[in-house]
Every structure is written in C-alpha cells, then in structure tokens.
Amino acid sequence: MKENTIDVNRKVSQRVLLAGDIGGTKTLLGLFELESIRPRPLLVRSFATLDYADLASVVSAFSREERVAGAVVESACFGVAGPVLGQTASLTNVPWRIDAAAVASALDISRVALLNDLQALAYAVPLLEDPEVHVLQAGHADPTGNIALIAAGTGLGSALLHHVDGVGLVPSPAEGGHADYAARTEREIEVLRSVTRRYGRAEVEKVVSGRGIVNIHRVTHAVPCTAVSVDDHSDDDPGVPAAITAAALDRRCQGCMDALDLFVDAYGAEAGNWALRTVATGGVFIGGGIAPKILPALMSGRFMRAFLDKAPFETLLRRMPVKVILNDDAGLLGAAVRAKNL
C-alpha cells in the first residue's frame, strides 16, 4: 500500500462519505466531507488490487489506519471495473465478485452502492475544472447535448452522460470496450488477425488498453525488441505497456514507436465511434490511466485525425469538444458524488 498525496495530520472524527475506485491494477479508497457540491477529500489511499481477496478486505485494511478509526461513514459508493447488475458485480480483469448488500453488512454501513467504474467517473465530469483537463479539440459544446466518456487503462471502459430535459446530465454505464474491434487499414488488419489468432475474438479492449499495447507490439516487431522484453506472460504485467510507451516516446525503438502510433490511431478511431453512437454534442472526455502518460502522442494530431475520419460526419465531430482528463482521482471523486446522493 502507498500513500496518495491527499492526507490529514489528525484522525478523521466526523461523519464522512466513503468512496472507492476499484481497477484491474490499483484500488483507490477515500474519505470525503459530506458538504459542498464537490465533496472534498479528507484522506485517500492507494492499494494494489490483486494483493487482496475481495473488496471488504481492502476496506478493512483502510479502516484499520489510526486516522480512519474515528470516522463514521454515512454512505459509500464503489466504482468497479465491470458490469453492475442488481447491485452485484463480477470484475472483468480481477477475480472478485462484489455484492453491495454483503459489503454494507460486513462494514456496518447503512447505504452502499456499486457503479461501473466509468459511470462513477461520469459523475465527476461536470465538476472538473480547467486545470484538470487538456483540450485536444475546443469545439463548440451544446449545453443540452450528451457527453461521451471513454477510458483506456488495464481494460477499456465507456459511459454516457445522457442529457434529459428538465433533469440535466444522467450518467449511464456502457460496455463498449467489449464490442468488436473495427480495423480500418492494412496494418490494423494485421493487428486484428494477430489478436483473433491469440484470443479467438478481437474485442476493442484487446487493442485499446494496456494489454492492447502489448498485442500491437507483437505485430510491429518482426524480430525481438531490444528495448522491451515481451513474452506470453506480458499481458498481465502492467509494467510492460508502460515500458513500450516509454521506449516509443523516447524514440529508442522504431517498433515501439510504430506500436504507439497504431495504438493512438485505434484509440482515436474508437473515441470517434463512441462519439457518434452517443451523439456527444456536449463533448467527449478521454479518461483512464494511459492518456495522461502518452499526452505528447495524443497531441501529435494522430488521435484527432482518426477521431474525425468518419465521412460524412466530420463536421458534426469537429463541433464536439475533446478533452483528456488529467485528474488521476476523478473516478474516486465521482463515486463520492454518488455516495453523497444516496
């Protein structure tokens, strides 16, 4: 377990919200103040997800901290990387099954909710401030339009903020990352064939994600890579995609540079697909852990060219603001927003 940057020097002795962002690699847990439209974090901790058997074990470890012991949790919400059905969830890339009622009982919290992690992130989007995003395309946002959200990390997630007249933006979950991958060029067809041979089906997540970077790397290296070692076990090593992108950004390996270019193209194209499917005239937000780390590659123009390459709808897409979320804790903030409204 490592400490995050937000902390307090005394015990948290007030009534608070508990929020969680459970991902395939790391789990963030935080205590938040009840007041204000944007809940203020009091204490945030990061845990390695696979070091724990289940969600209750992580929360128990968090609760044992001296500064957490005096807190009274009013309500809790957890964003989880997988579909939530009837307030239960089986995580896509983690061997956990989570039941909100069981968590409430185990932790003695009266109100507990589960959200898909991208739906949780969607709750934070309307509250993000200018320094928390990087603009790839300014566009012209329609204040009554939908907002699309897509995020590549360990996997690929998506969500929609659907604008409802008289209500406003309503965050809705989606599982677009598990739709079929649509190759557009001969090189992307090579990636499609490689992924299909390896997995039997080419879902978008097998190309646009950390694991996807590894899969693309296998295609762009006719001979073994001198910068990054990739083998059959690299899919489950979060350090490998980071090493590939670092080698590409540092221009140390042409094959890694080609892999990152293909990844950015695929990410931009899929973001454009999701923007069209949701008619996101209110804007498109790019979340997840990968985008901020490869921001120079996203700013090169490749991402937006692939995003806009949707004839005859280029004009519609050019009007949509496209922004990268820079706040690593935005998903946690969104879960806190939902917990506040339980």
Contacts in CASP RR format, 6 or more apart in sequence:
PFRMAT RR
TARGET T0000
AUTHOR 0000-0000-0000
METHOD contacts of the structure
MODEL  1
MKENTIDVNRKVSQRVLLAGDIGGTKTLLGLFELESIRPRPLLVRSFATL
DYADLASVVSAFSREERVAGAVVESACFGVAGPVLGQTASLTNVPWRIDA
AAVASALDISRVALLNDLQALAYAVPLLEDPEVHVLQAGHADPTGNIALI
AAGTGLGSALLHHVDGVGLVPSPAEGGHADYAARTEREIEVLRSVTRRYG
RAEVEKVVSGRGIVNIHRVTHAVPCTAVSVDDHSDDDPGVPAAITAAALD
RRCQGCMDALDLFVDAYGAEAGNWALRTVATGGVFIGGGIAPKILPALMS
GRFMRAFLDKAPFETLLRRMPVKVILNDDAGLLGAAVRAKNL
1 45 0 8 1.000
1 46 0 8 1.000
1 47 0 8 1.000
1 48 0 8 1.000
1 61 0 8 1.000
2 45 0 8 1.000
2 46 0 8 1.000
3 45 0 8 1.000
3 46 0 8 1.000
4 28 0 8 1.000
4 44 0 8 1.000
4 45 0 8 1.000
4 46 0 8 1.000
4 329 0 8 1.000
5 44 0 8 1.000
6 41 0 8 1.000
6 42 0 8 1.000
6 43 0 8 1.000
6 44 0 8 1.000
6 329 0 8 1.000
7 43 0 8 1.000
7 44 0 8 1.000
8 42 0 8 1.000
8 43 0 8 1.000
8 67 0 8 1.000
10 67 0 8 1.000
11 66 0 8 1.000
11 67 0 8 1.000
11 68 0 8 1.000
11 69 0 8 1.000
11 70 0 8 1.000
11 71 0 8 1.000
12 31 0 8 1.000
12 42 0 8 1.000
12 43 0 8 1.000
12 67 0 8 1.000
12 68 0 8 1.000
12 70 0 8 1.000
12 71 0 8 1.000
13 70 0 8 1.000
13 71 0 8 1.000
14 33 0 8 1.000
14 71 0 8 1.000
14 72 0 8 1.000
15 34 0 8 1.000
15 71 0 8 1.000
15 72 0 8 1.000
15 73 0 8 1.000
15 74 0 8 1.000
16 31 0 8 1.000
16 32 0 8 1.000
16 33 0 8 1.000
16 34 0 8 1.000
16 42 0 8 1.000
16 71 0 8 1.000
16 72 0 8 1.000
16 73 0 8 1.000
16 74 0 8 1.000
17 31 0 8 1.000
17 32 0 8 1.000
17 33 0 8 1.000
17 34 0 8 1.000
17 39 0 8 1.000
17 73 0 8 1.000
17 74 0 8 1.000
17 75 0 8 1.000
17 76 0 8 1.000
17 77 0 8 1.000
17 336 0 8 1.000
17 339 0 8 1.000
17 340 0 8 1.000
18 29 0 8 1.000
18 30 0 8 1.000
18 31 0 8 1.000
18 32 0 8 1.000
18 59 0 8 1.000
18 73 0 8 1.000
18 75 0 8 1.000
18 76 0 8 1.000
18 77 0 8 1.000
18 109 0 8 1.000
18 339 0 8 1.000
19 29 0 8 1.000
19 30 0 8 1.000
19 31 0 8 1.000
19 32 0 8 1.000
19 39 0 8 1.000
19 76 0 8 1.000
19 77 0 8 1.000
19 78 0 8 1.000
19 332 0 8 1.000
19 333 0 8 1.000
19 334 0 8 1.000
19 335 0 8 1.000
19 336 0 8 1.000
19 339 0 8 1.000
20 27 0 8 1.000
20 28 0 8 1.000
20 29 0 8 1.000
20 30 0 8 1.000
20 76 0 8 1.000
20 77 0 8 1.000
20 78 0 8 1.000
20 79 0 8 1.000
20 332 0 8 1.000
20 335 0 8 1.000
21 27 0 8 1.000
21 28 0 8 1.000
21 78 0 8 1.000
21 79 0 8 1.000
21 117 0 8 1.000
21 120 0 8 1.000
21 329 0 8 1.000
21 331 0 8 1.000
21 332 0 8 1.000
21 335 0 8 1.000
22 49 0 8 1.000
22 55 0 8 1.000
22 58 0 8 1.000
22 78 0 8 1.000
22 79 0 8 1.000
22 80 0 8 1.000
22 81 0 8 1.000
22 91 0 8 1.000
22 94 0 8 1.000
22 96 0 8 1.000
22 98 0 8 1.000
22 117 0 8 1.000
23 49 0 8 1.000
23 80 0 8 1.000
23 81 0 8 1.000
23 91 0 8 1.000
23 93 0 8 1.000
23 94 0 8 1.000
23 117 0 8 1.000
23 154 0 8 1.000
24 49 0 8 1.000
24 50 0 8 1.000
24 81 0 8 1.000
24 91 0 8 1.000
24 93 0 8 1.000
24 94 0 8 1.000
24 154 0 8 1.000
24 155 0 8 1.000
25 48 0 8 1.000
25 49 0 8 1.000
25 154 0 8 1.000
25 238 0 8 1.000
26 46 0 8 1.000
26 47 0 8 1.000
26 48 0 8 1.000
26 49 0 8 1.000
27 46 0 8 1.000
27 47 0 8 1.000
27 48 0 8 1.000
27 49 0 8 1.000
27 52 0 8 1.000
27 58 0 8 1.000
28 44 0 8 1.000
28 45 0 8 1.000
28 46 0 8 1.000
28 47 0 8 1.000
28 329 0 8 1.000
28 331 0 8 1.000
28 332 0 8 1.000
29 44 0 8 1.000
29 45 0 8 1.000
29 47 0 8 1.000
29 58 0 8 1.000
29 59 0 8 1.000
29 62 0 8 1.000
29 332 0 8 1.000
30 41 0 8 1.000
30 42 0 8 1.000
30 43 0 8 1.000
30 44 0 8 1.000
30 45 0 8 1.000
30 62 0 8 1.000
30 332 0 8 1.000
30 336 0 8 1.000
31 41 0 8 1.000
31 42 0 8 1.000
31 43 0 8 1.000
31 44 0 8 1.000
31 68 0 8 1.000
31 71 0 8 1.000
31 73 0 8 1.000
32 39 0 8 1.000
32 40 0 8 1.000
32 41 0 8 1.000
32 42 0 8 1.000
32 336 0 8 1.000
32 339 0 8 1.000
32 340 0 8 1.000
33 39 0 8 1.000
33 40 0 8 1.000
33 42 0 8 1.000
34 74 0 8 1.000
34 340 0 8 1.000
37 127 0 8 1.000
38 127 0 8 1.000
38 333 0 8 1.000
38 337 0 8 1.000
39 333 0 8 1.000
39 336 0 8 1.000
39 337 0 8 1.000
39 339 0 8 1.000
39 340 0 8 1.000
41 329 0 8 1.000
41 332 0 8 1.000
41 333 0 8 1.000
41 336 0 8 1.000
43 67 0 8 1.000
43 68 0 8 1.000
44 329 0 8 1.000
44 332 0 8 1.000
45 62 0 8 1.000
45 65 0 8 1.000
47 58 0 8 1.000
47 61 0 8 1.000
47 62 0 8 1.000
49 58 0 8 1.000
49 94 0 8 1.000
50 94 0 8 1.000
52 58 0 8 1.000
52 61 0 8 1.000
54 96 0 8 1.000
54 97 0 8 1.000
54 98 0 8 1.000
55 78 0 8 1.000
55 96 0 8 1.000
55 98 0 8 1.000
55 103 0 8 1.000
56 102 0 8 1.000
56 103 0 8 1.000
56 106 0 8 1.000
56 107 0 8 1.000
59 103 0 8 1.000
59 107 0 8 1.000
60 107 0 8 1.000
62 68 0 8 1.000
63 69 0 8 1.000
63 107 0 8 1.000
73 107 0 8 1.000
73 109 0 8 1.000
74 111 0 8 1.000
74 339 0 8 1.000
75 109 0 8 1.000
75 110 0 8 1.000
75 111 0 8 1.000
75 112 0 8 1.000
75 113 0 8 1.000
75 339 0 8 1.000
75 340 0 8 1.000
75 342 0 8 1.000
76 103 0 8 1.000
76 104 0 8 1.000
76 107 0 8 1.000
76 109 0 8 1.000
76 111 0 8 1.000
76 112 0 8 1.000
76 113 0 8 1.000
76 339 0 8 1.000
77 112 0 8 1.000
77 113 0 8 1.000
77 114 0 8 1.000
77 115 0 8 1.000
77 120 0 8 1.000
77 334 0 8 1.000
77 335 0 8 1.000
77 336 0 8 1.000
77 338 0 8 1.000
77 339 0 8 1.000
77 342 0 8 1.000
78 98 0 8 1.000
78 103 0 8 1.000
78 112 0 8 1.000
78 113 0 8 1.000
78 114 0 8 1.000
78 115 0 8 1.000
78 120 0 8 1.000
78 335 0 8 1.000
79 114 0 8 1.000
79 115 0 8 1.000
79 116 0 8 1.000
79 117 0 8 1.000
79 119 0 8 1.000
79 120 0 8 1.000
79 331 0 8 1.000
79 335 0 8 1.000
80 89 0 8 1.000
80 91 0 8 1.000
80 98 0 8 1.000
80 114 0 8 1.000
80 115 0 8 1.000
80 116 0 8 1.000
80 117 0 8 1.000
81 91 0 8 1.000
81 92 0 8 1.000
81 93 0 8 1.000
81 94 0 8 1.000
81 116 0 8 1.000
81 117 0 8 1.000
81 154 0 8 1.000
81 155 0 8 1.000
82 89 0 8 1.000
82 90 0 8 1.000
82 91 0 8 1.000
82 92 0 8 1.000
82 116 0 8 1.000
82 117 0 8 1.000
82 175 0 8 1.000
83 89 0 8 1.000
83 90 0 8 1.000
83 92 0 8 1.000
83 116 0 8 1.000
83 173 0 8 1.000
83 175 0 8 1.000
84 114 0 8 1.000
84 115 0 8 1.000
84 116 0 8 1.000
84 119 0 8 1.000
84 173 0 8 1.000
87 99 0 8 1.000
87 100 0 8 1.000
87 101 0 8 1.000
87 113 0 8 1.000
87 114 0 8 1.000
88 97 0 8 1.000
88 98 0 8 1.000
88 99 0 8 1.000
88 100 0 8 1.000
88 114 0 8 1.000
89 97 0 8 1.000
89 98 0 8 1.000
89 114 0 8 1.000
89 116 0 8 1.000
90 96 0 8 1.000
90 97 0 8 1.000
90 98 0 8 1.000
91 97 0 8 1.000
91 98 0 8 1.000
92 155 0 8 1.000
92 178 0 8 1.000
93 154 0 8 1.000
93 155 0 8 1.000
98 114 0 8 1.000
100 112 0 8 1.000
100 113 0 8 1.000
100 114 0 8 1.000
101 112 0 8 1.000
103 109 0 8 1.000
103 112 0 8 1.000
104 110 0 8 1.000
104 111 0 8 1.000
104 112 0 8 1.000
111 339 0 8 1.000
111 342 0 8 1.000
113 338 0 8 1.000
113 339 0 8 1.000
113 342 0 8 1.000
115 123 0 8 1.000
115 173 0 8 1.000
115 335 0 8 1.000
115 338 0 8 1.000
116 159 0 8 1.000
116 173 0 8 1.000
116 174 0 8 1.000
116 175 0 8 1.000
117 157 0 8 1.000
117 331 0 8 1.000
118 149 0 8 1.000
118 151 0 8 1.000
118 157 0 8 1.000
118 158 0 8 1.000
118 159 0 8 1.000
118 173 0 8 1.000
118 174 0 8 1.000
119 159 0 8 1.000
119 171 0 8 1.000
119 172 0 8 1.000
119 173 0 8 1.000
120 331 0 8 1.000
120 334 0 8 1.000
120 335 0 8 1.000
120 338 0 8 1.000
121 149 0 8 1.000
121 151 0 8 1.000
121 159 0 8 1.000
121 287 0 8 1.000
121 288 0 8 1.000
121 325 0 8 1.000
121 330 0 8 1.000
121 331 0 8 1.000
121 334 0 8 1.000
122 147 0 8 1.000
122 149 0 8 1.000
122 159 0 8 1.000
122 160 0 8 1.000
122 161 0 8 1.000
122 171 0 8 1.000
122 172 0 8 1.000
122 334 0 8 1.000
123 171 0 8 1.000
123 331 0 8 1.000
123 333 0 8 1.000
123 334 0 8 1.000
123 335 0 8 1.000
123 337 0 8 1.000
123 338 0 8 1.000
124 327 0 8 1.000
124 330 0 8 1.000
124 331 0 8 1.000
124 333 0 8 1.000
124 334 0 8 1.000
124 337 0 8 1.000
125 147 0 8 1.000
125 149 0 8 1.000
125 161 0 8 1.000
125 169 0 8 1.000
125 285 0 8 1.000
125 325 0 8 1.000
125 330 0 8 1.000
126 161 0 8 1.000
126 169 0 8 1.000
127 333 0 8 1.000
127 334 0 8 1.000
127 337 0 8 1.000
128 325 0 8 1.000
128 327 0 8 1.000
128 330 0 8 1.000
131 326 0 8 1.000
132 325 0 8 1.000
132 326 0 8 1.000
132 327 0 8 1.000
132 330 0 8 1.000
133 285 0 8 1.000
133 323 0 8 1.000
133 324 0 8 1.000
133 325 0 8 1.000
133 326 0 8 1.000
134 292 0 8 1.000
134 295 0 8 1.000
134 299 0 8 1.000
134 323 0 8 1.000
134 324 0 8 1.000
134 326 0 8 1.000
135 321 0 8 1.000
135 322 0 8 1.000
135 323 0 8 1.000
136 286 0 8 1.000
136 298 0 8 1.000
136 299 0 8 1.000
136 303 0 8 1.000
136 304 0 8 1.000
136 322 0 8 1.000
136 323 0 8 1.000
136 324 0 8 1.000
137 304 0 8 1.000
137 307 0 8 1.000
137 318 0 8 1.000
137 320 0 8 1.000
137 321 0 8 1.000
137 322 0 8 1.000
138 321 0 8 1.000
139 318 0 8 1.000
139 319 0 8 1.000
139 320 0 8 1.000
139 321 0 8 1.000
139 322 0 8 1.000
140 319 0 8 1.000
140 321 0 8 1.000
141 281 0 8 1.000
141 282 0 8 1.000
141 283 0 8 1.000
141 320 0 8 1.000
141 321 0 8 1.000
142 281 0 8 1.000
142 282 0 8 1.000
142 319 0 8 1.000
143 282 0 8 1.000
144 163 0 8 1.000
144 165 0 8 1.000
145 163 0 8 1.000
145 279 0 8 1.000
145 280 0 8 1.000
145 281 0 8 1.000
145 282 0 8 1.000
145 283 0 8 1.000
146 160 0 8 1.000
146 161 0 8 1.000
146 162 0 8 1.000
146 163 0 8 1.000
146 278 0 8 1.000
146 279 0 8 1.000
146 280 0 8 1.000
146 281 0 8 1.000
146 282 0 8 1.000
147 160 0 8 1.000
147 161 0 8 1.000
147 163 0 8 1.000
147 169 0 8 1.000
147 280 0 8 1.000
147 282 0 8 1.000
147 283 0 8 1.000
147 284 0 8 1.000
147 285 0 8 1.000
148 158 0 8 1.000
148 159 0 8 1.000
148 160 0 8 1.000
148 161 0 8 1.000
148 271 0 8 1.000
148 274 0 8 1.000
148 275 0 8 1.000
148 278 0 8 1.000
148 280 0 8 1.000
148 283 0 8 1.000
148 284 0 8 1.000
148 285 0 8 1.000
149 158 0 8 1.000
149 159 0 8 1.000
149 160 0 8 1.000
149 161 0 8 1.000
149 284 0 8 1.000
149 285 0 8 1.000
149 287 0 8 1.000
150 156 0 8 1.000
150 157 0 8 1.000
150 158 0 8 1.000
150 270 0 8 1.000
150 271 0 8 1.000
150 274 0 8 1.000
150 284 0 8 1.000
150 285 0 8 1.000
150 286 0 8 1.000
150 287 0 8 1.000
151 157 0 8 1.000
151 158 0 8 1.000
151 286 0 8 1.000
151 287 0 8 1.000
151 288 0 8 1.000
151 289 0 8 1.000
151 291 0 8 1.000
151 325 0 8 1.000
152 208 0 8 1.000
152 209 0 8 1.000
152 210 0 8 1.000
152 267 0 8 1.000
152 287 0 8 1.000
152 288 0 8 1.000
152 289 0 8 1.000
152 290 0 8 1.000
152 291 0 8 1.000
153 209 0 8 1.000
153 210 0 8 1.000
153 288 0 8 1.000
153 289 0 8 1.000
153 290 0 8 1.000
154 209 0 8 1.000
154 210 0 8 1.000
154 211 0 8 1.000
154 238 0 8 1.000
155 177 0 8 1.000
155 205 0 8 1.000
155 209 0 8 1.000
155 210 0 8 1.000
155 211 0 8 1.000
156 176 0 8 1.000
156 177 0 8 1.000
156 204 0 8 1.000
156 205 0 8 1.000
156 208 0 8 1.000
156 209 0 8 1.000
156 270 0 8 1.000
157 174 0 8 1.000
157 175 0 8 1.000
157 176 0 8 1.000
157 177 0 8 1.000
157 205 0 8 1.000
158 174 0 8 1.000
158 175 0 8 1.000
158 176 0 8 1.000
158 177 0 8 1.000
158 274 0 8 1.000
159 171 0 8 1.000
159 172 0 8 1.000
159 173 0 8 1.000
159 174 0 8 1.000
160 171 0 8 1.000
160 172 0 8 1.000
160 174 0 8 1.000
160 278 0 8 1.000
160 280 0 8 1.000
161 169 0 8 1.000
161 170 0 8 1.000
161 171 0 8 1.000
161 172 0 8 1.000
162 169 0 8 1.000
162 170 0 8 1.000
162 172 0 8 1.000
163 169 0 8 1.000
163 170 0 8 1.000
163 282 0 8 1.000
164 170 0 8 1.000
176 204 0 8 1.000
176 274 0 8 1.000
177 203 0 8 1.000
177 204 0 8 1.000
177 205 0 8 1.000
177 208 0 8 1.000
177 270 0 8 1.000
178 203 0 8 1.000
178 204 0 8 1.000
178 205 0 8 1.000
179 203 0 8 1.000
179 204 0 8 1.000
180 201 0 8 1.000
180 202 0 8 1.000
180 203 0 8 1.000
180 204 0 8 1.000
181 192 0 8 1.000
181 195 0 8 1.000
181 202 0 8 1.000
181 203 0 8 1.000
181 204 0 8 1.000
181 206 0 8 1.000
181 207 0 8 1.000
181 208 0 8 1.000
181 266 0 8 1.000
182 204 0 8 1.000
182 269 0 8 1.000
182 270 0 8 1.000
182 273 0 8 1.000
183 189 0 8 1.000
183 191 0 8 1.000
183 192 0 8 1.000
184 265 0 8 1.000
184 269 0 8 1.000
184 306 0 8 1.000
184 309 0 8 1.000
185 265 0 8 1.000
187 219 0 8 1.000
187 262 0 8 1.000
188 262 0 8 1.000
188 265 0 8 1.000
188 266 0 8 1.000
190 219 0 8 1.000
191 207 0 8 1.000
191 215 0 8 1.000
191 216 0 8 1.000
191 219 0 8 1.000
191 262 0 8 1.000
191 266 0 8 1.000
192 202 0 8 1.000
194 215 0 8 1.000
194 218 0 8 1.000
194 219 0 8 1.000
195 202 0 8 1.000
195 206 0 8 1.000
195 207 0 8 1.000
195 215 0 8 1.000
196 202 0 8 1.000
198 215 0 8 1.000
199 206 0 8 1.000
204 266 0 8 1.000
204 270 0 8 1.000
205 211 0 8 1.000
205 212 0 8 1.000
206 212 0 8 1.000
206 215 0 8 1.000
207 215 0 8 1.000
207 216 0 8 1.000
207 263 0 8 1.000
207 266 0 8 1.000
208 263 0 8 1.000
208 266 0 8 1.000
208 267 0 8 1.000
208 270 0 8 1.000
209 290 0 8 1.000
210 238 0 8 1.000
210 241 0 8 1.000
210 290 0 8 1.000
211 235 0 8 1.000
211 241 0 8 1.000
212 241 0 8 1.000
212 263 0 8 1.000
213 241 0 8 1.000
213 244 0 8 1.000
213 245 0 8 1.000
213 259 0 8 1.000
213 260 0 8 1.000
213 263 0 8 1.000
213 290 0 8 1.000
214 230 0 8 1.000
214 234 0 8 1.000
214 235 0 8 1.000
214 240 0 8 1.000
214 241 0 8 1.000
214 244 0 8 1.000
215 235 0 8 1.000
216 259 0 8 1.000
216 262 0 8 1.000
216 263 0 8 1.000
216 266 0 8 1.000
217 225 0 8 1.000
217 228 0 8 1.000
217 230 0 8 1.000
217 244 0 8 1.000
217 255 0 8 1.000
217 256 0 8 1.000
217 259 0 8 1.000
218 230 0 8 1.000
219 259 0 8 1.000
219 262 0 8 1.000
220 255 0 8 1.000
220 256 0 8 1.000
220 258 0 8 1.000
220 259 0 8 1.000
220 262 0 8 1.000
221 230 0 8 1.000
221 255 0 8 1.000
221 259 0 8 1.000
225 247 0 8 1.000
225 253 0 8 1.000
225 255 0 8 1.000
225 256 0 8 1.000
226 253 0 8 1.000
227 243 0 8 1.000
227 244 0 8 1.000
227 247 0 8 1.000
227 252 0 8 1.000
227 253 0 8 1.000
227 256 0 8 1.000
228 240 0 8 1.000
228 243 0 8 1.000
228 244 0 8 1.000
228 247 0 8 1.000
228 253 0 8 1.000
228 256 0 8 1.000
230 240 0 8 1.000
230 244 0 8 1.000
234 240 0 8 1.000
241 290 0 8 1.000
242 293 0 8 1.000
244 256 0 8 1.000
244 259 0 8 1.000
244 260 0 8 1.000
245 256 0 8 1.000
245 260 0 8 1.000
245 290 0 8 1.000
245 293 0 8 1.000
245 294 0 8 1.000
245 297 0 8 1.000
247 253 0 8 1.000
247 256 0 8 1.000
247 257 0 8 1.000
248 255 0 8 1.000
248 256 0 8 1.000
248 257 0 8 1.000
248 259 0 8 1.000
248 260 0 8 1.000
248 261 0 8 1.000
248 297 0 8 1.000
249 260 0 8 1.000
249 294 0 8 1.000
249 296 0 8 1.000
249 297 0 8 1.000
251 257 0 8 1.000
260 294 0 8 1.000
260 297 0 8 1.000
261 297 0 8 1.000
261 302 0 8 1.000
264 294 0 8 1.000
264 297 0 8 1.000
264 298 0 8 1.000
264 300 0 8 1.000
264 302 0 8 1.000
264 303 0 8 1.000
264 306 0 8 1.000
265 302 0 8 1.000
265 303 0 8 1.000
265 306 0 8 1.000
266 306 0 8 1.000
267 286 0 8 1.000
267 298 0 8 1.000
267 303 0 8 1.000
267 306 0 8 1.000
268 302 0 8 1.000
268 303 0 8 1.000
268 304 0 8 1.000
268 306 0 8 1.000
268 307 0 8 1.000
269 306 0 8 1.000
269 307 0 8 1.000
269 309 0 8 1.000
271 284 0 8 1.000
271 286 0 8 1.000
271 303 0 8 1.000
271 307 0 8 1.000
271 322 0 8 1.000
272 284 0 8 1.000
272 306 0 8 1.000
272 307 0 8 1.000
272 308 0 8 1.000
272 310 0 8 1.000
272 317 0 8 1.000
273 310 0 8 1.000
274 280 0 8 1.000
274 284 0 8 1.000
275 283 0 8 1.000
275 284 0 8 1.000
275 307 0 8 1.000
275 317 0 8 1.000
275 320 0 8 1.000
276 310 0 8 1.000
276 313 0 8 1.000
276 316 0 8 1.000
276 317 0 8 1.000
280 320 0 8 1.000
281 316 0 8 1.000
281 319 0 8 1.000
281 320 0 8 1.000
282 320 0 8 1.000
282 321 0 8 1.000
283 320 0 8 1.000
283 321 0 8 1.000
283 322 0 8 1.000
283 323 0 8 1.000
284 307 0 8 1.000
284 320 0 8 1.000
284 321 0 8 1.000
284 322 0 8 1.000
284 323 0 8 1.000
285 323 0 8 1.000
285 324 0 8 1.000
285 325 0 8 1.000
286 298 0 8 1.000
286 322 0 8 1.000
286 323 0 8 1.000
286 324 0 8 1.000
286 325 0 8 1.000
287 324 0 8 1.000
287 325 0 8 1.000
287 330 0 8 1.000
288 325 0 8 1.000
289 328 0 8 1.000
291 298 0 8 1.000
291 324 0 8 1.000
291 325 0 8 1.000
292 324 0 8 1.000
292 325 0 8 1.000
292 326 0 8 1.000
292 328 0 8 1.000
295 324 0 8 1.000
297 303 0 8 1.000
298 324 0 8 1.000
304 322 0 8 1.000
307 317 0 8 1.000
307 322 0 8 1.000
308 314 0 8 1.000
308 317 0 8 1.000
308 318 0 8 1.000
310 317 0 8 1.000
327 333 0 8 1.000
END
